[in-house]
Amino acid sequence: MTTYPPIDLRGATVLVTGGAQGIGRAVATRLAARGATVAIGDLDADLARTTAAGLGGTGHALDVRDPASFAAFVSEAEAAHGPVEVLVNNAGVMPNGGFLDLDPATDRMTMEVNVFGVITGMRLVLPGMVERGRGHICNIASLAGKVPLKGLAVYNASKFAVVGLTAATRLEYAARGVSITAVLPSAVDTALASGIDFRPLPKVSPDKIAEAVEASVANRSAEIPVPRYIGALAGVMTATPEPALNVVRRLVRDDRALQADDAERAAYNSRMADEARDRTRESL
């Protein structure tokens, strides 16, 4: 078992992407309460600054799809607080709908945020961590990185990618003193999952994810499912023959993400589509 140099959160510089609300805000709040100096990056720069001010940290504009924006975030945070000891790659999107029904621009945005945003953050902080021989990266993935769900095909693809990315880079940098962990929540009670009934999967609070992130700094586990038992569930589903698993899927109505029609969900998907189209126009 690899032994990593310990990280004391008291005074540690921690970066949290998508940290102005939801899971990111819960993570930033919890780590700040343990003495960390937290820099929050978010598309909503004003809300990031407001949130961070209440935690004794700093808030920054951040679009994880833009490497220059991410580089500026890291540079500003390190100038204010010192070298990054912990990066929490939390920013994410989750549009839902039939695979053929989703706009390709939305698909691309999902991969840019959920996958390339994580890759960019890791590429920016890993060199310094490797040079210092210590550091920790926590990637907020999902149970959807282990278990496919109807209506979330591209989101599934993005989270499977993050799980694989985390596992491979963990192997590469363990001997250099840098740990990389994937946190795998089931459905989380935030706007990301609003309007989708994920039963029988439990919906957990952002605070539970924050607890797992804090624990990862101490135990440096490869993967942390939230709640813990869903990790075993994912293993059982992977090992179950497809005919039997399909029967179970029908019994639990695993097509709910295809049928979500809640007004709040519709508003979320509409917002994601607008952002994707805006991004496409900017790149032309």
Steps between C-alpha positions, in 0.01 A plus 500: 500500500634842404574738784446863404646804677225620737308817424390719791193693392584776747646768280496284187413670171195326351346572159135408437352529152128569469523600864245780524203273573385139534764234560787742443372743760453218752855379434648849532306563822609173660868534409509863609354393835798264534738790455565489126538816296252451219499655154168455321477509123161527330326630187306727735796706617293729723344207684844337529637812667200528732524134603876515548485822701287324759762226527809719523610403149493651152258467210600500135344491155548155347380330185652152517445462124758774440862402584599869523223566752606198705866606489406848620299350787793288616744790462280742692434249777868414544596870498249560780549187709809308395552168318196279445495200732150375415297536179135399502374462142130542567357706212259291295183493292237230451259553209256212463294363214504239228837462329362601160295782649783700655667775299858409399609839638369392842687171468821686425451736793443204732833348400679836513383571854493152652810352336728764351436736791635231732794425270591869476493549876718197557753608237528842665556390861682167461840642398525705819377214716750260343783750548411541868445126545155541653144585405151364458242521220139400561286454190124502558385223268174307545348157539412571136871444436441134584135434416333599168161672520243558226464867418851587618717342232743788443508585869580131562779522243648806670498343846636165380782709353567678830508171690751355252706820492520504879603135525773528237654824622488371858730218388733742323551743787472288815878461520537878470303566817180617327170323561199513268155391620163461330191569710198311363168642621164353417241770421572822690234742618607796284381669180709250304256219585185707540183350357643149449375213715800273546331247730603250624833684505516729802520877461768634735572850625796710383631485858550123463717558194695763691562245776638257242731767353635583844551130572688460173762750614568283803458145366606562136268223378481421129119520493241609755136413420233710672324335671761231550275203420435614143856399415410140570175546307693617193721193525201268520336665199818462296519129583128426444413337164324744268165312476463495878614859533248613238219344702613695806527819296141462379376434853662815635402705191847605398372727222405791726781722367339465156162613629589784737260784424519701820492876435824548693665227292380656177644835609836337578519326162398819321775691677757235406389513135528880496851489647604237247369704207671815634826311525464371145443852366805630690721238336391584143 
